Amino acid sequence: MQELELRPGDRLLLCSDGLHCFTPEEEIRRVLAGDGTPEAIAHELVELALRGEARDNIAVVVIAVDGG
């Protein structure tokens, strides 16, 4: 378990090794920092892994922290 202090604008990524083993970390960071809904970002990350010829299952959840 890990405790994090989150602020509005932060994004969390939960993913399987099908994403992080077949997609460069720089690309993952670029996509997470870009514009778009969490759903759109998750889809883009899955597409990146597929283009990287992922040979494992790919599971991605993106959580955006809103203000309030």
PDB file with SEQRES, HELIX, SHEET and CRYST1 records, atoms N, CA, C and O in Angstrom:
SEQRES   1 A   68  MET GLN GLU LEU GLU LEU ARG PRO GLY ASP ARG LEU LEU          
SEQRES   2 A   68  LEU CYS SER ASP GLY LEU HIS CYS PHE THR PRO GLU GLU          
SEQRES   3 A   68  GLU ILE ARG ARG VAL LEU ALA GLY ASP GLY THR PRO GLU          
SEQRES   4 A   68  ALA ILE ALA HIS GLU LEU VAL GLU LEU ALA LEU ARG GLY          
SEQRES   5 A   68  GLU ALA ARG ASP ASN ILE ALA VAL VAL VAL ILE ALA VAL          
SEQRES   6 A   68  ASP GLY GLY                                                  
HELIX    1 AA1 ASP A   17  HIS A   20  1                                   4    
HELIX    2 AA2 GLU A   25  ALA A   33  1                                   9    
HELIX    3 AA3 PRO A   38  ARG A   51  1                                  14    
SHEET    1 AA1 2 ARG A  11  CYS A  15  0                                        
SHEET    2 AA1 2 VAL A  60  ALA A  64 -1                                        
CRYST1    1.000    1.000    1.000  90.00  90.00  90.00 P 1           1          
ATOM      1  N   MET A   1       0.843  -1.151   0.000  1.00  0.00           N  
ATOM      2  CA  MET A   1       0.000   0.000   0.000  1.00  0.00           C  
ATOM      3  C   MET A   1       0.904   1.233   0.000  1.00  0.00           C  
ATOM      4  O   MET A   1       1.970   1.245   0.615  1.00  0.00           O  
ATOM      5  N   GLN A   2       0.448   2.265  -0.706  1.00  0.00           N  
ATOM      6  CA  GLN A   2       1.199   3.508  -0.763  1.00  0.00           C  
ATOM      7  C   GLN A   2       0.221   4.668  -0.647  1.00  0.00           C  
ATOM      8  O   GLN A   2      -0.832   4.669  -1.285  1.00  0.00           O  
ATOM      9  N   GLU A   3       0.570   5.643   0.160  1.00  0.00           N  
ATOM     10  CA  GLU A   3      -0.276   6.813   0.339  1.00  0.00           C  
ATOM     11  C   GLU A   3       0.320   7.968  -0.457  1.00  0.00           C  
ATOM     12  O   GLU A   3       1.517   8.246  -0.374  1.00  0.00           O  
ATOM     13  N   LEU A   4      -0.539   8.640  -1.233  1.00  0.00           N  
ATOM     14  CA  LEU A   4      -0.101   9.758  -2.054  1.00  0.00           C  
ATOM     15  C   LEU A   4      -0.952  10.982  -1.755  1.00  0.00           C  
ATOM     16  O   LEU A   4      -2.144  10.862  -1.472  1.00  0.00           O  
ATOM     17  N   GLU A   5      -0.344  12.148  -1.817  1.00  0.00           N  
ATOM     18  CA  GLU A   5      -1.110  13.377  -1.727  1.00  0.00           C  
ATOM     19  C   GLU A   5      -1.398  13.829  -3.152  1.00  0.00           C  
ATOM     20  O   GLU A   5      -0.481  14.157  -3.905  1.00  0.00           O  
ATOM     21  N   LEU A   6      -2.663  13.845  -3.511  1.00  0.00           N  
ATOM     22  CA  LEU A   6      -3.060  14.182  -4.875  1.00  0.00           C  
ATOM     23  C   LEU A   6      -3.604  15.590  -4.919  1.00  0.00           C  
ATOM     24  O   LEU A   6      -4.201  16.079  -3.959  1.00  0.00           O  
ATOM     25  N   ARG A   7      -3.384  16.241  -6.065  1.00  0.00           N  
ATOM     26  CA  ARG A   7      -3.865  17.601  -6.288  1.00  0.00           C  
ATOM     27  C   ARG A   7      -4.676  17.647  -7.567  1.00  0.00           C  
ATOM     28  O   ARG A   7      -4.509  16.798  -8.443  1.00  0.00           O  
ATOM     29  N   PRO A   8      -5.559  18.640  -7.681  1.00  0.00           N  
ATOM     30  CA  PRO A   8      -6.313  18.783  -8.934  1.00  0.00           C  
ATOM     31  C   PRO A   8      -5.360  18.821 -10.129  1.00  0.00           C  
ATOM     32  O   PRO A   8      -4.339  19.510 -10.111  1.00  0.00           O  
ATOM     33  N   GLY A   9      -5.713  18.079 -11.143  1.00  0.00           N  
ATOM     34  CA  GLY A   9      -4.880  17.992 -12.343  1.00  0.00           C  
ATOM     35  C   GLY A   9      -3.985  16.768 -12.382  1.00  0.00           C  
ATOM     36  O   GLY A   9      -3.484  16.410 -13.447  1.00  0.00           O  
ATOM     37  N   ASP A  10      -3.773  16.117 -11.242  1.00  0.00           N  
ATOM     38  CA  ASP A  10      -2.970  14.896 -11.223  1.00  0.00           C  
ATOM     39  C   ASP A  10      -3.713  13.778 -11.945  1.00  0.00           C  
ATOM     40  O   ASP A  10      -4.942  13.761 -12.004  1.00  0.00           O  
ATOM     41  N   ARG A  11      -2.944  12.853 -12.486  1.00  0.00           N  
ATOM     42  CA  ARG A  11      -3.515  11.659 -13.113  1.00  0.00           C  
ATOM     43  C   ARG A  11      -2.781  10.436 -12.581  1.00  0.00           C  
ATOM     44  O   ARG A  11      -1.564  10.447 -12.394  1.00  0.00           O  
ATOM     45  N   LEU A  12      -3.544   9.398 -12.347  1.00  0.00           N  
ATOM     46  CA  LEU A  12      -2.979   8.128 -11.912  1.00  0.00           C  
ATOM     47  C   LEU A  12      -3.161   7.107 -13.020  1.00  0.00           C  
ATOM     48  O   LEU A  12      -4.190   7.090 -13.695  1.00  0.00           O  
ATOM     49  N   LEU A  13      -2.176   6.268 -13.202  1.00  0.00           N  
ATOM     50  CA  LEU A  13      -2.239   5.203 -14.196  1.00  0.00           C  
ATOM     51  C   LEU A  13      -2.102   3.872 -13.480  1.00  0.00           C  
ATOM     52  O   LEU A  13      -1.130   3.633 -12.764  1.00  0.00           O  
ATOM     53  N   LEU A  14      -3.079   3.016 -13.680  1.00  0.00           N  
ATOM     54  CA  LEU A  14      -3.004   1.623 -13.238  1.00  0.00           C  
ATOM     55  C   LEU A  14      -2.953   0.796 -14.513  1.00  0.00           C  
ATOM     56  O   LEU A  14      -3.814   0.936 -15.382  1.00  0.00           O  
ATOM     57  N   CYS A  15      -1.949  -0.065 -14.627  1.00  0.00           N  
ATOM     58  CA  CYS A  15      -1.833  -0.813 -15.879  1.00  0.00           C  
ATOM     59  C   CYS A  15      -1.160  -2.158 -15.646  1.00  0.00           C  
ATOM     60  O   CYS A  15      -0.485  -2.384 -14.641  1.00  0.00           O  
ATOM     61  N   SER A  16      -1.368  -3.024 -16.599  1.00  0.00           N  
ATOM     62  CA  SER A  16      -0.710  -4.325 -16.581  1.00  0.00           C  
ATOM     63  C   SER A  16       0.648  -4.216 -17.276  1.00  0.00           C  
ATOM     64  O   SER A  16       0.973  -3.199 -17.889  1.00  0.00           O  
ATOM     65  N   ASP A  17       1.419  -5.276 -17.164  1.00  0.00           N  
ATOM     66  CA  ASP A  17       2.728  -5.274 -17.814  1.00  0.00           C  
ATOM     67  C   ASP A  17       2.619  -5.293 -19.328  1.00  0.00           C  
ATOM     68  O   ASP A  17       3.607  -5.048 -20.021  1.00  0.00           O  
ATOM     69  N   GLY A  18       1.443  -5.577 -19.849  1.00  0.00           N  
ATOM     70  CA  GLY A  18       1.246  -5.493 -21.297  1.00  0.00           C  
ATOM     71  C   GLY A  18       1.445  -4.082 -21.820  1.00  0.00           C  
ATOM     72  O   GLY A  18       1.792  -3.897 -22.986  1.00  0.00           O  
ATOM     73  N   LEU A  19       1.229  -3.086 -20.971  1.00  0.00           N  
ATOM     74  CA  LEU A  19       1.507  -1.700 -21.362  1.00  0.00           C  
ATOM     75  C   LEU A  19       2.956  -1.346 -21.039  1.00  0.00           C  
ATOM     76  O   LEU A  19       3.717  -0.985 -21.938  1.00  0.00           O  
ATOM     77  N   HIS A  20       3.342  -1.443 -19.787  1.00  0.00           N  
ATOM     78  CA  HIS A  20       4.651  -0.888 -19.418  1.00  0.00           C  
ATOM     79  C   HIS A  20       5.834  -1.693 -19.921  1.00  0.00           C  
ATOM     80  O   HIS A  20       6.946  -1.168 -19.959  1.00  0.00           O  
ATOM     81  N   CYS A  21       5.642  -2.943 -20.307  1.00  0.00           N  
ATOM     82  CA  CYS A  21       6.771  -3.720 -20.856  1.00  0.00           C  
ATOM     83  C   CYS A  21       6.971  -3.496 -22.353  1.00  0.00           C  
ATOM     84  O   CYS A  21       8.038  -3.795 -22.890  1.00  0.00           O  
ATOM     85  N   PHE A  22       5.947  -2.970 -23.027  1.00  0.00           N  
ATOM     86  CA  PHE A  22       6.030  -2.842 -24.486  1.00  0.00           C  
ATOM     87  C   PHE A  22       5.893  -1.404 -24.971  1.00  0.00           C  
ATOM     88  O   PHE A  22       5.825  -1.158 -26.175  1.00  0.00           O  
ATOM     89  N   THR A  23       5.853  -0.454 -24.038  1.00  0.00           N  
ATOM     90  CA  THR A  23       5.717   0.957 -24.397  1.00  0.00           C  
ATOM     91  C   THR A  23       6.773   1.741 -23.618  1.00  0.00           C  
ATOM     92  O   THR A  23       6.856   1.615 -22.397  1.00  0.00           O  
ATOM     93  N   PRO A  24       7.572   2.540 -24.304  1.00  0.00           N  
ATOM     94  CA  PRO A  24       8.593   3.319 -23.595  1.00  0.00           C  
ATOM     95  C   PRO A  24       7.968   4.257 -22.555  1.00  0.00           C  
ATOM     96  O   PRO A  24       6.919   4.855 -22.794  1.00  0.00           O  
ATOM     97  N   GLU A  25       8.622   4.373 -21.413  1.00  0.00           N  
ATOM     98  CA  GLU A  25       8.119   5.221 -20.331  1.00  0.00           C  
ATOM     99  C   GLU A  25       7.912   6.660 -20.785  1.00  0.00           C  
ATOM    100  O   GLU A  25       6.961   7.313 -20.354  1.00  0.00           O  
ATOM    101  N   GLU A  26       8.785   7.161 -21.645  1.00  0.00           N  
ATOM    102  CA  GLU A  26       8.651   8.538 -22.138  1.00  0.00           C  
ATOM    103  C   GLU A  26       7.340   8.719 -22.902  1.00  0.00           C  
ATOM    104  O   GLU A  26       6.694   9.761 -22.797  1.00  0.00           O  
ATOM    105  N   GLU A  27       6.954   7.706 -23.665  1.00  0.00           N  
ATOM    106  CA  GLU A  27       5.698   7.770 -24.421  1.00  0.00           C  
ATOM    107  C   GLU A  27       4.493   7.730 -23.482  1.00  0.00           C  
ATOM    108  O   GLU A  27       3.519   8.455 -23.687  1.00  0.00           O  
ATOM    109  N   ILE A  28       4.558   6.894 -22.467  1.00  0.00           N  
ATOM    110  CA  ILE A  28       3.475   6.823 -21.488  1.00  0.00           C  
ATOM    111  C   ILE A  28       3.320   8.171 -20.796  1.00  0.00           C  
ATOM    112  O   ILE A  28       2.203   8.664 -20.643  1.00  0.00           O  
ATOM    113  N   ARG A  29       4.425   8.768 -20.379  1.00  0.00           N  
ATOM    114  CA  ARG A  29       4.374  10.078 -19.712  1.00  0.00           C  
ATOM    115  C   ARG A  29       3.816  11.155 -20.639  1.00  0.00           C  
ATOM    116  O   ARG A  29       3.028  11.998 -20.210  1.00  0.00           O  
ATOM    117  N   ARG A  30       4.221  11.127 -21.899  1.00  0.00           N  
ATOM    118  CA  ARG A  30       3.741  12.118 -22.872  1.00  0.00           C  
ATOM    119  C   ARG A  30       2.227  12.045 -23.025  1.00  0.00           C  
ATOM    120  O   ARG A  30       1.543  13.069 -23.021  1.00  0.00           O  
ATOM    121  N   VAL A  31       1.715  10.836 -23.157  1.00  0.00           N  
ATOM    122  CA  VAL A  31       0.274  10.662 -23.330  1.00  0.00           C  
ATOM    123  C   VAL A  31      -0.475  11.087 -22.067  1.00  0.00           C  
ATOM    124  O   VAL A  31      -1.498  11.767 -22.153  1.00  0.00           O  
ATOM    125  N   LEU A  32       0.022  10.696 -20.906  1.00  0.00           N  
ATOM    126  CA  LEU A  32      -0.641  11.079 -19.649  1.00  0.00           C  
ATOM    127  C   LEU A  32      -0.657  12.589 -19.447  1.00  0.00           C  
ATOM    128  O   LEU A  32      -1.607  13.119 -18.870  1.00  0.00           O  
ATOM    129  N   ALA A  33       0.365  13.288 -19.906  1.00  0.00           N  
ATOM    130  CA  ALA A  33       0.449  14.736 -19.722  1.00  0.00           C  
ATOM    131  C   ALA A  33      -0.378  15.508 -20.742  1.00  0.00           C  
ATOM    132  O   ALA A  33      -0.589  16.711 -20.585  1.00  0.00           O  
ATOM    133  N   GLY A  34      -0.842  14.837 -21.772  1.00  0.00           N  
ATOM    134  CA  GLY A  34      -1.578  15.512 -22.835  1.00  0.00           C  
ATOM    135  C   GLY A  34      -3.014  15.815 -22.455  1.00  0.00           C  
ATOM    136  O   GLY A  34      -3.479  15.486 -21.364  1.00  0.00           O  
ATOM    137  N   ASP A  35      -3.696  16.448 -23.386  1.00  0.00           N  
ATOM    138  CA  ASP A  35      -5.110  16.751 -23.211  1.00  0.00           C  
ATOM    139  C   ASP A  35      -5.928  15.493 -23.464  1.00  0.00           C  
ATOM    140  O   ASP A  35      -5.455  14.540 -24.083  1.00  0.00           O  
ATOM    141  N   GLY A  36      -7.127  15.508 -22.990  1.00  0.00           N  
ATOM    142  CA  GLY A  36      -8.029  14.395 -23.251  1.00  0.00           C  
ATOM    143  C   GLY A  36      -8.649  13.859 -21.979  1.00  0.00           C  
ATOM    144  O   GLY A  36      -8.147  14.072 -20.875  1.00  0.00           O  
ATOM    145  N   THR A  37      -9.740  13.168 -22.162  1.00  0.00           N  
ATOM    146  CA  THR A  37     -10.423  12.543 -21.040  1.00  0.00           C  
ATOM    147  C   THR A  37      -9.636  11.316 -20.597  1.00  0.00           C  
ATOM    148  O   THR A  37      -8.832  10.785 -21.362  1.00  0.00           O  
ATOM    149  N   PRO A  38      -9.863  10.866 -19.375  1.00  0.00           N  
ATOM    150  CA  PRO A  38      -9.185   9.634 -18.944  1.00  0.00           C  
ATOM    151  C   PRO A  38      -9.462   8.468 -19.897  1.00  0.00           C  
ATOM    152  O   PRO A  38      -8.570   7.665 -20.172  1.00  0.00           O  
ATOM    153  N   GLU A  39     -10.686   8.376 -20.397  1.00  0.00           N  
ATOM    154  CA  GLU A  39     -11.028   7.292 -21.322  1.00  0.00           C  
ATOM    155  C   GLU A  39     -10.218   7.397 -22.615  1.00  0.00           C  
ATOM    156  O   GLU A  39      -9.696   6.392 -23.097  1.00  0.00           O  
ATOM    157  N   ALA A  40     -10.108   8.593 -23.176  1.00  0.00           N  
ATOM    158  CA  ALA A  40      -9.350   8.782 -24.418  1.00  0.00           C  
ATOM    159  C   ALA A  40      -7.876   8.479 -24.205  1.00  0.00           C  
ATOM    160  O   ALA A  40      -7.234   7.875 -25.064  1.00  0.00           O  
ATOM    161  N   ILE A  41      -7.338   8.894 -23.069  1.00  0.00           N  
ATOM    162  CA  ILE A  41      -5.930   8.629 -22.762  1.00  0.00           C  
ATOM    163  C   ILE A  41      -5.692   7.128 -22.620  1.00  0.00           C  
ATOM    164  O   ILE A  41      -4.695   6.607 -23.120  1.00  0.00           O  
ATOM    165  N   ALA A  42      -6.601   6.433 -21.941  1.00  0.00           N  
ATOM    166  CA  ALA A  42      -6.468   4.978 -21.786  1.00  0.00           C  
ATOM    167  C   ALA A  42      -6.472   4.294 -23.147  1.00  0.00           C  
ATOM    168  O   ALA A  42      -5.665   3.398 -23.395  1.00  0.00           O  
ATOM    169  N   HIS A  43      -7.377   4.711 -24.031  1.00  0.00           N  
ATOM    170  CA  HIS A  43      -7.423   4.120 -25.376  1.00  0.00           C  
ATOM    171  C   HIS A  43      -6.125   4.380 -26.134  1.00  0.00           C  
ATOM    172  O   HIS A  43      -5.610   3.490 -26.812  1.00  0.00           O  
ATOM    173  N   GLU A  44      -5.596   5.600 -26.021  1.00  0.00           N  
ATOM    174  CA  GLU A  44      -4.345   5.914 -26.714  1.00  0.00           C  
ATOM    175  C   GLU A  44      -3.186   5.068 -26.184  1.00  0.00           C  
ATOM    176  O   GLU A  44      -2.339   4.624 -26.959  1.00  0.00           O  
ATOM    177  N   LEU A  45      -3.145   4.846 -24.883  1.00  0.00           N  
ATOM    178  CA  LEU A  45      -2.090   4.018 -24.304  1.00  0.00           C  
ATOM    179  C   LEU A  45      -2.192   2.568 -24.784  1.00  0.00           C  
ATOM    180  O   LEU A  45      -1.171   1.941 -25.069  1.00  0.00           O  
ATOM    181  N   VAL A  46      -3.401   2.036 -24.877  1.00  0.00           N  
ATOM    182  CA  VAL A  46      -3.578   0.676 -25.394  1.00  0.00           C  
ATOM    183  C   VAL A  46      -3.098   0.604 -26.841  1.00  0.00           C  
ATOM    184  O   VAL A  46      -2.430  -0.356 -27.227  1.00  0.00           O  
ATOM    185  N   GLU A  47      -3.436   1.616 -27.642  1.00  0.00           N  
ATOM    186  CA  GLU A  47      -2.993   1.634 -29.039  1.00  0.00           C  
ATOM    187  C   GLU A  47      -1.470   1.680 -29.139  1.00  0.00           C  
ATOM    188  O   GLU A  47      -0.887   1.018 -29.997  1.00  0.00           O  
ATOM    189  N   LEU A  48      -0.828   2.448 -28.275  1.00  0.00           N  
ATOM    190  CA  LEU A  48       0.639   2.486 -28.266  1.00  0.00           C  
ATOM    191  C   LEU A  48       1.230   1.112 -27.975  1.00  0.00           C  
ATOM    192  O   LEU A  48       2.183   0.687 -28.628  1.00  0.00           O  
ATOM    193  N   ALA A  49       0.667   0.430 -27.005  1.00  0.00           N  
ATOM    194  CA  ALA A  49       1.165  -0.907 -26.665  1.00  0.00           C  
ATOM    195  C   ALA A  49       0.963  -1.875 -27.822  1.00  0.00           C  
ATOM    196  O   ALA A  49       1.837  -2.694 -28.111  1.00  0.00           O  
ATOM    197  N   LEU A  50      -0.176  -1.785 -28.478  1.00  0.00           N  
ATOM    198  CA  LEU A  50      -0.430  -2.665 -29.619  1.00  0.00           C  
ATOM    199  C   LEU A  50       0.538  -2.382 -30.769  1.00  0.00           C  
ATOM    200  O   LEU A  50       1.004  -3.308 -31.432  1.00  0.00           O  
ATOM    201  N   ARG A  51       0.838  -1.112 -31.001  1.00  0.00           N  
ATOM    202  CA  ARG A  51       1.818  -0.762 -32.037  1.00  0.00           C  
ATOM    203  C   ARG A  51       3.214  -1.222 -31.645  1.00  0.00           C  
ATOM    204  O   ARG A  51       4.056  -1.467 -32.509  1.00  0.00           O  
ATOM    205  N   GLY A  52       3.460  -1.340 -30.343  1.00  0.00           N  
ATOM    206  CA  GLY A  52       4.740  -1.851 -29.854  1.00  0.00           C  
ATOM    207  C   GLY A  52       4.788  -3.366 -29.855  1.00  0.00           C  
ATOM    208  O   GLY A  52       5.705  -3.966 -29.295  1.00  0.00           O  
ATOM    209  N   GLU A  53       3.797  -3.985 -30.486  1.00  0.00           N  
ATOM    210  CA  GLU A  53       3.717  -5.440 -30.627  1.00  0.00           C  
ATOM    211  C   GLU A  53       3.664  -6.150 -29.280  1.00  0.00           C  
ATOM    212  O   GLU A  53       4.357  -7.142 -29.054  1.00  0.00           O  
ATOM    213  N   ALA A  54       2.823  -5.618 -28.388  1.00  0.00           N  
ATOM    214  CA  ALA A  54       2.640  -6.245 -27.074  1.00  0.00           C  
ATOM    215  C   ALA A  54       2.236  -7.700 -27.256  1.00  0.00           C  
ATOM    216  O   ALA A  54       1.379  -8.017 -28.080  1.00  0.00           O  
ATOM    217  N   ARG A  55       2.855  -8.576 -26.488  1.00  0.00           N  
ATOM    218  CA  ARG A  55       2.563 -10.003 -26.564  1.00  0.00           C  
ATOM    219  C   ARG A  55       1.875 -10.488 -25.289  1.00  0.00           C  
ATOM    220  O   ARG A  55       1.870 -11.683 -24.995  1.00  0.00           O  
ATOM    221  N   ASP A  56       1.300  -9.561 -24.542  1.00  0.00           N  
ATOM    222  CA  ASP A  56       0.646  -9.882 -23.278  1.00  0.00           C  
ATOM    223  C   ASP A  56      -0.676  -9.123 -23.243  1.00  0.00           C  
ATOM    224  O   ASP A  56      -0.927  -8.257 -24.081  1.00  0.00           O  
ATOM    225  N   ASN A  57      -1.511  -9.449 -22.276  1.00  0.00           N  
ATOM    226  CA  ASN A  57      -2.753  -8.698 -22.157  1.00  0.00           C  
ATOM    227  C   ASN A  57      -2.424  -7.257 -21.781  1.00  0.00           C  
ATOM    228  O   ASN A  57      -1.402  -6.986 -21.151  1.00  0.00           O  
ATOM    229  N   ILE A  58      -3.302  -6.337 -22.174  1.00  0.00           N  
ATOM    230  CA  ILE A  58      -3.094  -4.914 -21.913  1.00  0.00           C  
ATOM    231  C   ILE A  58      -4.304  -4.406 -21.145  1.00  0.00           C  
ATOM    232  O   ILE A  58      -5.421  -4.397 -21.663  1.00  0.00           O  
ATOM    233  N   ALA A  59      -4.078  -3.986 -19.919  1.00  0.00           N  
ATOM    234  CA  ALA A  59      -5.142  -3.404 -19.096  1.00  0.00           C  
ATOM    235  C   ALA A  59      -4.685  -2.016 -18.660  1.00  0.00           C  
ATOM    236  O   ALA A  59      -3.568  -1.846 -18.171  1.00  0.00           O  
ATOM    237  N   VAL A  60      -5.566  -1.019 -18.842  1.00  0.00           N  
ATOM    238  CA  VAL A  60      -5.214   0.361 -18.526  1.00  0.00           C  
ATOM    239  C   VAL A  60      -6.391   1.045 -17.868  1.00  0.00           C  
ATOM    240  O   VAL A  60      -7.515   0.970 -18.364  1.00  0.00           O  
ATOM    241  N   VAL A  61      -6.139   1.719 -16.742  1.00  0.00           N  
ATOM    242  CA  VAL A  61      -7.122   2.579 -16.085  1.00  0.00           C  
ATOM    243  C   VAL A  61      -6.443   3.899 -15.816  1.00  0.00           C  
ATOM    244  O   VAL A  61      -5.365   3.936 -15.222  1.00  0.00           O  
ATOM    245  N   VAL A  62      -7.069   4.998 -16.251  1.00  0.00           N  
ATOM    246  CA  VAL A  62      -6.549   6.343 -15.991  1.00  0.00           C  
ATOM    247  C   VAL A  62      -7.536   7.049 -15.097  1.00  0.00           C  
ATOM    248  O   VAL A  62      -8.732   7.089 -15.388  1.00  0.00           O  
ATOM    249  N   ILE A  63      -7.035   7.613 -13.997  1.00  0.00           N  
ATOM    250  CA  ILE A  63      -7.861   8.328 -13.043  1.00  0.00           C  
ATOM    251  C   ILE A  63      -7.405   9.771 -13.018  1.00  0.00           C  
ATOM    252  O   ILE A  63      -6.228  10.046 -12.786  1.00  0.00           O  
ATOM    253  N   ALA A  64      -8.332  10.710 -13.257  1.00  0.00           N  
ATOM    254  CA  ALA A  64      -8.024  12.138 -13.214  1.00  0.00           C  
ATOM    255  C   ALA A  64      -8.551  12.717 -11.911  1.00  0.00           C  
ATOM    256  O   ALA A  64      -9.687  12.452 -11.520  1.00  0.00           O  
ATOM    257  N   VAL A  65      -7.717  13.511 -11.237  1.00  0.00           N  
ATOM    258  CA  VAL A  65      -8.107  14.154  -9.996  1.00  0.00           C  
ATOM    259  C   VAL A  65      -8.674  15.527 -10.328  1.00  0.00           C  
ATOM    260  O   VAL A  65      -7.973  16.376 -10.878  1.00  0.00           O  
ATOM    261  N   ASP A  66      -9.938  15.744  -9.995  1.00  0.00           N  
ATOM    262  CA  ASP A  66     -10.600  17.014 -10.213  1.00  0.00           C  
ATOM    263  C   ASP A  66     -10.499  17.880  -8.967  1.00  0.00           C  
ATOM    264  O   ASP A  66     -10.201  17.384  -7.880  1.00  0.00           O  
ATOM    265  N   GLY A  67     -10.745  19.163  -9.125  1.00  0.00           N  
ATOM    266  CA  GLY A  67     -10.750  20.077  -7.982  1.00  0.00           C  
ATOM    267  C   GLY A  67     -11.967  19.851  -7.113  1.00  0.00           C  
ATOM    268  O   GLY A  67     -12.922  19.190  -7.521  1.00  0.00           O  
ATOM    269  N   GLY A  68     -11.928  20.405  -5.908  1.00  0.00           N  
ATOM    270  CA  GLY A  68     -13.094  20.314  -5.032  1.00  0.00           C  
ATOM    271  C   GLY A  68     -12.868  19.358  -3.957  1.00  0.00           C  
ATOM    272  O   GLY A  68     -13.747  19.152  -3.120  1.00  0.00           O  
TER     273      GLY A  68                                                      
END                                                                             
